């Protein structure tokens, strides 16, 4: 029987306060991109939300820019490896056509 008071011990390097804050902000930016994607799907690409000046497409573009900024900060801080980012990018680009249910409509 195991001792229920035994604590889990992390064996990796724990982010310091600055790194933790960068990771938190990056996660928030990921969520903001997801929200913009959802709004675009629900209300349209060119819809301008009441009280806003920009379309959903423009707002998604800006959120992706915010996320890209945070990715660069994570790379600069050594929390993310740009080479692995590139590998992930190319793996997704290669897999995407196989997993898409729809084909691109050319106009």
GIZIKA-V72029 format. One record per backbone hydrogen bond with DSSP energy under -1.0 kcal/mol. CO is the residue of the C=O (numbers start at 1). NH is the residue of the N-H. If there is no record, write none. Layout:
co->CO nh->NH
co->CO nh->NH
This chain:
co->3 nh->6
co->16 nh->20
co->17 nh->21
co->18 nh->22
co->19 nh->23
co->20 nh->24
co->21 nh->25
co->22 nh->26
co->23 nh->27
co->24 nh->28
co->25 nh->29
co->26 nh->30
co->27 nh->31
co->28 nh->32
co->29 nh->33
co->30 nh->34
co->31 nh->35
co->32 nh->36
co->33 nh->37
co->34 nh->38
co->35 nh->39
co->36 nh->40
co->37 nh->41
co->38 nh->42
co->39 nh->43
co->40 nh->44
co->45 nh->57
co->47 nh->56
co->49 nh->52
co->55 nh->59
co->56 nh->60
co->57 nh->61
co->58 nh->62
co->59 nh->63
co->60 nh->64
co->61 nh->65
co->62 nh->66
co->63 nh->67
co->64 nh->68
co->65 nh->69
co->66 nh->70
co->67 nh->71
co->68 nh->72
co->69 nh->73
co->70 nh->74
co->71 nh->75
co->72 nh->76
co->73 nh->77
co->74 nh->79
co->74 nh->80
co->75 nh->78
co->81 nh->85
co->82 nh->86
co->83 nh->87
co->84 nh->88
co->85 nh->89
co->86 nh->90
co->87 nh->91
co->88 nh->92
co->89 nh->93
co->90 nh->94
co->91 nh->95
co->92 nh->96
co->95 nh->98
co->95 nh->99
co->96 nh->100
